[in-house]
């Protein structure tokens, strides 16, 4: 167990030493998020190169983006919520030197997954009716449902994949995860390329690529966990369920309220004039934006791991240091993202389509929303800190107020004047509010009290 404490018992100065650890763990976690994200937009690019007329191409491209948003908003958001509990519990157990408890955490998570898979599958199966009820055009809703019924097969695979990944991350084991995800991405792109462009399956071949991704990466991650070294106890796992479910529910709400606000732009875009153009431009813009957003997620996970490890080891000063340093990293990346949106974004759009109407709409989006990137960087890091400290409920409240209470209603109003750009400006205001709250929370946080609370909870 002594080795598990080495990352936390480094000599002073704490700031310099923690920068070293934060930076070293952030690099693979950022790379992990990028590799994790890349297969889906590339598979959607394949859809744009099918031999279809322009109107059919727009429908297929819109369905590709809408299916991703629907799946993430429903099934994947629940998986992330359950995994949020693991962020705190695995990192804190490792920081305390109780690595054997990771097996019990994994069992508790498995109990949750067993209950949730069936209702999530039903929502995915009947997605077409839901999308039509939300105002989506019937042709786009039907095409989206065809994709989602294949994505339904991913649900148990996604649970397993995320669980195995969180167990390893909490122990600062990250480079092997990158290797496993790289293998999964290679399988996804190869399988998708063959089925989409070289078989009669056409656009429904894209989900088969993602099934290959989660199957391959999950299989490799399982064998990296060294499960024989863990302690398993179903009775203890059941006893931990109330705490686990509380963390999961707040983590789910934190993720869903933010992502749901973002996804609302696509759902509302379907009600704008020339819906297929708006949805296609939104798919392109969201793909590029999410690529840079993956880095914010990686920085957030670095904050979650380092803050959780430090608090588990009862080192509040180190936890505070890690939290602020990840905010700095997020801000630096935000500056780079702003420049890239302006200079690279319009060129990226041409990889999807040559439709001038779609390209013009996407380019305007890049220019209008570039200045808001810094708020995403700050809030992404702070959310990681809240997860690692076992306080996802505070992030959940901020996201509900910022996105559901302000961002989405404002987006709806602005869309009447600025169309798709108005939708995204409204959501960006939500990010501004959340980032302001995040900075306030870091300034007033009592790190010693937080560390004491965690010590009492896990005594």
C-alpha positions, 0 to 999 in steps of 0.5 A: 500500500505504500506505493499507492501513497507516493504520488501524494507524499511528494516533498514540498513545494506543493505547488511545483510538485502538484503541477508536475502530477497534474500535467503528467496525468492531464496529457493522457486524459486529454488524449483519451478524451480526444480518441474517445470522441473522434470515431463518431464524427468521422463515422458521420463524415462517412455518411456525408460521402454516400452516393445520395442526392442533396436532399437525401444527404442532408437528411442522413447527415442530420440523422447522424448528428441527431442520433448521437445527441439523442443517445447521449441525452438519454442512455449515455447521460445515465451511464455518465451519472453512475460513473460520476459516483465512481470518480469520487469513490475510486479516487478517494479509496486509492488516496486512502490506500484502500485499493481493495475496495475498488472491487466493491465499488465496481459491484455497486455500479454493476447493480445499478447498470443491471436495473437501468439497461432495460428502460434505457433500451426501451426509450432508444427503441421508440425514439422516432415517436419521441422525436416527432413529438418534439417537433422533428421532421418525420423523415429525419426522425425515422432515419434517426430511429433506424440508427438508434435501434442499432445504438441500443445494442451499445448500452450494456457495452457502454456501462462496462466500458465506463466502469472499467475506465473509471476504476483505472483512472482513479488509480492514476493508471491512464496510459494503458487506457489510451492504448485500449481506446486507440485499439477500439477507435481503429476497429470502429473506423475500419468497421464503419468504413466497410459497412457504410461505404461498401455494403448495402447497409449504408448509413446504418453501418455507422452504429456497428462501428461504435459497437466494435469500439466499445466491445474492443476497448471494454474487453482490453480495459477489463484485462487491465484492471487486475480483478484478482487483486480486488476484494468483492463483497455483494453484501457490502456493495448493496450496503453502499447503494444509497450513497452511490445512488445519491452521487450518481443522481447528482452526477447525472443531473449535472451532466444532463442539464449541461448536455441537455441544454446543448442538445436542445439547440439541435432539437430546436434547430429542427423547428427553424426555417429550412430545418435540414440546413440548420441541423446539418450546420449544427452537426458540423459545428457541434462536432468541431466544438466537441473536439475541443470540448474533449480537452476540457473533459480531460482536464476535468477528469485530471482535476477529479482524480488529483483532488479525489486522491488528495482529499482521500489522503487528507491533504486539503492544501494539495487538493486546493492546489490541484483544483486551481491548477486545472482551472489554469490549464482549462483557461489556456486551452480555451485561448487556443480553442478561440483562435482555432474556431475562427481560423480552422472551423470554416475549413473543418466544415468542408470535410463534411459537405460542399453545400454553400448554405450549410457552410455559410451557416456553420462559419457564422456559428464559429465566429459568433461563439468563439469568445465564449470558449474561456467559460467552458474551460473554467467550468469544465475544470471546476466540475471535475473538482466537484466530482472528485470532492464528492460534491456533484450536487453543487455542480448539478444546481449550477447547471440546472440554473445556468442551462435549464433556467437561463440558457435554454429559454434565452436561446429560444428567444434569441433564435427568433432573431438570429436563428441557429446563432441565437440558439448557441449564444443563449446556451453560451450565456449559461456557460458564463453563469456556471463559470462565474459560480465555479470561480466563486466556489473555489474562492470560498471553499473550506478544503479542510472541512471537505477533507474532514467530511470525506474522512468521516464518511469512509472511516 
